[in-house]
Each structure stands twice: as structure tokens, then as C-alpha cells.
Amino acid sequence: MPEQLRPIEIIRPRTIELGSGTVATIAPWARARGFTRPLVISDVFFADRIDMLGLPGHVTAFSEIRREPEIADLEAGLAAAAAARPDVIVGFGGGSTMDLAKLVAAMLGTGQTIHDAAGVERVHPRTVALIQVATTSGTGSEASNRALITDPVTHNKLVANSNHLQADLAVVDPDLTMTVPPRVTAATGVDALAHCVEAYTNRLAHPYIDMYAVEGIRLIGRYLPRAIADGNDREARAGLSLASLYGGFCLGPVNTAAGHALAYPLGTRRHVAHGASNALMFPHVLAFNAPAVPQQTATILAALGLAAPAEQRAVFEAAHGYCQGLGIEMRMSRLGVLESDLGGMADEAHAIRRLLDNNPREISRDEILAIYRAAF
């Protein structure tokens, strides 16, 4: 079936406020709906900055969230929400924080466990409103209808995918990203890049999503080096916020593929940040897939301002050099991964069929292990 004939469903937050200063829209939006008991779920960095949201009524905060949240973090968040009895939940942070806010909002008062909610359309309708406020430019979680949490027993990411996880209000204010340090800016930027690239090269690729994916890649190529060099470059920060949002648009109808599947075990086993994991895997998977999608690979490299070689090794070197030039750590061994981890990680990654089945080229467990060894 031609791509343009394949049906897709486009779901977005009910309202998206995008641009400098849009954080100021949250307070009037909440007041107009009569909310008086907001619960803000934030990362540690923004825990003492929730006053900037201007929320009405009695505001409760929860920020006991590790970098790669696990089931215990979700349970603690649900306990905090049960005590606060909120009428609106605000996710205020990066992707992991916003994912946790989605799950707390959807699961509050339902009696569901995350194992009940994981899967497609298994969460119950929300009884509280949900606002998502992005403070990094990476995951695009504010615009997607899925949420991930780590099961520390199985080392797997549990994924809930439901329209009930979509925000009522998503705020993408690039001014909130100005304080993100260069290394985090780089890693989260390549995470957004990976969303766009994996959707564009996907077996389920669609022309409607391609336009967001390719433009997202171009924005990252244009603005990511600038934002790393000067965190106060407001134009660059705005460009990355838009690219991240576009990457979020890619996640619903198409989703990611092998890059994310190979990145997840780094986070679940060794708590490597999601952006850093994806950045490390990006050049390896782009090069592996290049023979299957040569035209798309050339477009990706050109959009990043790189030469577009046809030879697989040259694709890797171009992409690896790009990431390394951004200051990203490109060795697993320097991120706390042990050589003894690699076999188990390959098993775990190869089992993530919901993503690997999207990949444009079949990848075996041994090929995954070879990539891990090359990246070690």
C-alpha cells in the first residue's frame, strides 16, 4: 500500500501554547476552569521554581523523582496525589517528569497498577485535568499520548499508550530551557533528533509525519550547535523547542524503532539518562539502517549539514563525528556500563518487538550485541 493511503490517527493536546513567555498562559487557563488544588510534579531542578507557574489555590509539589523513574517513583507520586486530592496535575520538567505526571493523572483513584495500565488504551479516563510544561528540548512528551516507566525487576520499560494520557494544555516555552547545561542540551537535542529520524526511516512512515520529521531534523542541524555554544541564544532555544515538539508529533502515529530499543537497556540497567543513551546509539543505528533507506539517510545527513556518503562506514563516521562534536560521551564504558552487561542488554533490546518491528532493516540479537561492543 502506498504510504499516503495508509490510515493514521492524529491526536494532539487540546491546546498547545508555543513560544517565548507562554508559561504565563497557565495561570489564567487554570483559573478559568476553577481549579483550586493543583499538584505539580517536577524534577528536582525546578522544584523551587513552581511559583513561576502562577497556579491558583493551594498548590502541592512532588519532586521525588530519579533520573530514570521506576515503579517506586510512580507509587510515591500516586500516594502524594491521593493525599493532595488535586483537580489538576501539572508535569513540570523533562520527559521523564512529564511521563510520570501522565501516569499519576490517569491512574489516580482507579486502583490500577502500572502493569494493568501498560499497553494500548488500557488506562481509565482521567478524573483530573493535565497540564504539561516542558523544560528541556528532547522528548516531546508534552505532545504525545504515551508514558514510560522502568520495571527494576525485569529491566524493561513499561509503556502505556492511550488518548487519556494526552494533555489538556501543553506549554512549550523556550525561555524555560535557557538554564539547561550544554551537555544536557546536546543529549536531549539528539534524543529529539532520534525521534524524527526513527519516524522518517520507519516501516510505518507516513508523508504527514515526514514533514514534521524532516523539518525537526533541519531545525536541530541549524540550532543545536548554537544552543550548546551559547545557552542564552533565544533563537536557538526556540528552534530546539519546536524541533522537540515536532519529534513528539512523530511518536503517536509512527513511533520510534531500533535506536530507542537499543538505548533503553542503558537506562534501565545503569541509569544512563535517556537522551545520552539515544545519542550514543544514534550513529550506530543510522549506519546500520542506511542500506535499507539510502535516500532517507542522505536527506538526514544533508539536513544536519553533513556530507551524504553512500558507504555504510562513512555514514557512521559522519554521524558519530557530529555527535562527538557536540560534546556527547560516545563510549558506554565511560557511562557506567560494564562489559558483562552487554549480553543481557542485547537480549533485552532484541525483545522490544514493539519498536524493532518498526525498523526498516531486520536486526538480530547478535547484530545488536555487535553494535554494543562497537560502542563500548
N, C-alpha and C positions, 0 to 999 in steps of 0.2 A: 504494500500500500504506500503511495507517495506520502511524504511527511505531512504535507498540507491537508491531506484528507483524514489523518488520524485524529480522532476526537480527543480533546483535552479539556480539563475543567480549570478555570482561572478563579482563584479565591484570594481576596486581599483583605487586609484590615478594613473595618468600616470607614475609618478616617485615618489618613496619613498626613501629618504635619511635617513638612520638609523644608529645611533652610535655617539660616542663622537666626537665633533668637526665638525659635519656635517652642523652646521649653516653656515660655511664658503662656502658651495656649492651654497648658494642662490645668491650671487653677480655674479659669472660667469654665472650661469644659466640665470639670468635676462639680463646680458649684451649680451649674445649670441643671445638673441631674440630681441635685440634692444629696450628694454623698457627704457623709459626716464621719465615717470611720475608715479612713484609708490605712492599708497595710503596705508599707514599702519594703520590698525585698531587694536589697542592694548588695554589691560587692563591698569588701572592706574599705577600698579606697574612697568610695562615695558615701560611706555610712554617715559621715559627719557633714554631708553636703545636701541632705534631703530637704533642708529648708528652702533651697532654690526652686523646688517644685511648687511652692506656694499652696500646698494642699489644704483644703478646708477641714474643720472639725478636729477630732482627736486623732493624731497620726501615730501609728505604731511602726517600729522599724525592726527588721530582721536581717542580719548580715552574717550569720554563722554559716558561711559557705566556703568550702575548699575550692581550689582552682579547678579541679575536675570533679564536680559534685557526684556524690554517691547516694545510695538509697537512704543512708542515715541522715544526710542533709535534707532530703525531701521530707522525711518523717519529722525532723525538727521544725522545718518550715510549716508543715501541716499542724503541728502542735501549737506553734506560735499563732497561726491563723485561727485555730479553734478558740484560743484564749482571747484574741483581739476581736473576734466576730466582725470582720470587715465587710463593707458593702462595695469596696473597690480595692483591687490589688494592683500595685504598681511594680513592674520589673524595672530596676534602675541600675544598669551596668552592662557588662558584655554578654556574649551569647549564652554562657552557662547560667548566668544570673537570670536572664530573661526566660530560658528554658525552665528553670526551677519555678519561676513565677507562674508560667503557664500551667505547670502540673499542679501547683498548690491551688490555683484558682479553679481548675477543672475538678480536682479530687476532693476539695473541701466539703465535708459533710456527707460525702457519698458512701463512705465505708470501703471504697475501692483501695486495693493495694496497687503499686506500680505494675505488678505482674498481671493484675486484672486490666489495667488501663493500656498496657503496651500492645501495639498492633494498630490496625486500621479501624477508625471510628468505634472504639471500644470505651471511650470516656463518656460520662454522662453530661448532659447540658449543664453549663455553668449557672450557679446561683449568684455569682458576684461578677461585677464588671472587671475588665482587664485593660490596663494601660501598659505599654511597653516603651521604655525610654532608652535608646541606645547610647552608650558612652564610648564605644570603640567602633572602628570600621572594619568589620571582618565577617561575622557570621550571617548577618541579615536576618537574625532570628525574629526581629520585630515584625517582619513581613511574612513569616512562614507559619504553617499550621502543624508543625511537629516539634517535639521536645525530646531530648535525650538525657539519660541518667545512667551512671555506671553501677552495675551489679558487682560488688567487690569479691563475691564468691566465684562467679564464673568468668570474671574479667571481660564481660561483654557490655556493650551499650544497649540498654533497653530503650526502645523508640516508641513513643505514642504519636500517632498521626491522626488528627481529627480537626474538623472545622470548628469544633468547640474550643480549640486551642488558639484560634485566631484572635488577635487583639481587637478590642473596640476602638482604641486610639493608639496609633503608633507615632512616636515623635522621633524624628531624625534631625537633631540639631548639631551641626558640625562643631559648634563652639564648645560642646561638651567633650570633644575629643582632643582639644588643644594640649592637654596635660599628659596625654599618653606618651610614654618614653619611646625613643627611637627603635629599640629592639622589639618592643611590643607592637609598635606601628608597623614595622616590617613584617612580623609574623602574621598579624591579623590581616594585613593587606594581601599577603599571599594566600591566606585562607579564603578571602573574598575572590581572589583570582582563581583558586581551585574550584570554587562553586561554579563560576562562569565557564571555565574550561571543561569541567567534567559534564556539565549540562550540554555544552556545544558539541562535544565529541561523543555524546551518549547514544546508545541504541534507540532511545526514546526521544531523541532530539526533535524539536518542532520549530518551524520558522518563527512562530510568535515568540518563543523563548530565545531563539537565536539572536534576535535583535537586542534583547537585554544582555545576553551573554557577551556578544562581541563588543558592544559599547562599554560594558563593565570592564572588559579586558583593556580596551583603549584608555579608559579613564585611569586605571591602575598604572598602565605603562607611562602615562603622562604625569601623574601626580604622586605616586608612591615615593619615588626618589626625592622629590621636593619636600614632602612631608617629613621624611626621615632626616633630611638635611636641616630643615627649619620647621620645628613643630608649631611655630606661630604663623605659618603660611596659611592664611584663612582660605584662600582659593584652593590650595592643595587639599586641605582638610575637607572642604565641601565636596571636592571631586571624589575623594575616597568614600565619604559618606554615601554619595549617590551610587558609586560602584558597589558598595556593600549592600545597599538596598536592592540593586539590580540582581546581585547574587542571591539574595533572599527570594526574589521573584522566581528565580530558576529552580528553587528547591521543591516547590509544590508539584507542578505538573510534570517535571522531568526528574529531578534529584541528581545526586552525585553518583560516583562509580568507584573504580578501583583505588583511586588516590585516597579517598576517605577510608575505604575498607582497610588499606594498609596502614593508615595513620592511627586509627582507633586503638590498636593494642599498645602503642607507645603511651597513650594517656591512661588507659585502664590498668596497665601493669606498672608503669613507672611514673605516672602522674605528670608526664610531659604535657605542657599546655597545648590545647587543640590547634591553635594557629601555628605553633612551632612544629608540631608533628606533621601537619599538612604541608608546610613549607619544605620540610626535609624530604618528603616523599614526592613532591611535585615534579622535579626534573626527571626522576627515575620513571615515573608512570607516564609522563608526557612522551618520553622517548620510547618506552615500551609500546605505547599505543600508536606511535607515528606511522608504522607501516599500514595500519588499518584505516587511518584517517589522515592521509598525507595533505590533502587540501586544507582541512581544518587546522592541522598543525602549522602549516605555513601562515595561515591567517593569524593564528595566535601569536606566533613569534614576531610577525610584522607589526601587530598591534602593540606589542611590548617594545617596539623599536629595535628589534634584533634581526640579524640576518636569518633567512629561512632556508637552511640547508635541507637536502633530501635524505642524506645519510643519517641513520639512526644515532650513531655515536655523536655526530655533530649536533644533532638536536639536543641530546643530553648535555653536551658541553655548553651550548648556548644558554639553556635554561638553568643549569647549575651555576654558571658564571653570573647570571642575572641575580639569582637568589643570594649567592655569596657576596656579590657586590652591594647588596642591601644590608649586609652585616648579620645575616642569619647564620646560626650554627648549623652546619650541614653534615655533622657526624653524630650518629646515635650514641657512640661511646662517650661523648662529651656531654650528653644529656641524661646520663644515669642509667642507660640501658646496658645490660650485661650480655656478653656473647651467649651465655647459657639461656637467655630469654628467647633467642631468635627462632628456635624450632617451635616453641609453644606459640609465639606470636604469629608465625606463618600458619599454624593450624587455625588459630582464632580468626585471622584475616580471611583465610580461604573459606571459612564457614559463613561469612557475611554475604549470603546469596542475594539479599535484597539490593545490595549495591553492585556486587560483581556481575550479576546477571545484566546490569545496565552497561557494562564496559564494552567498548567497541571491539575488543580483542579478548579471546579466552585467555585466562591466566591460571596456571596450575599452582598447586601448593609449592612445588619445587622452584617455580619461577618467582614466586613471592619470596621464598627463602633466599634466592639468589640476589634479589633486589635488597633485601635486608642486609645481607653480607656486604654488598657493594656500598651500602650507606653506613655500615658500622664504623 
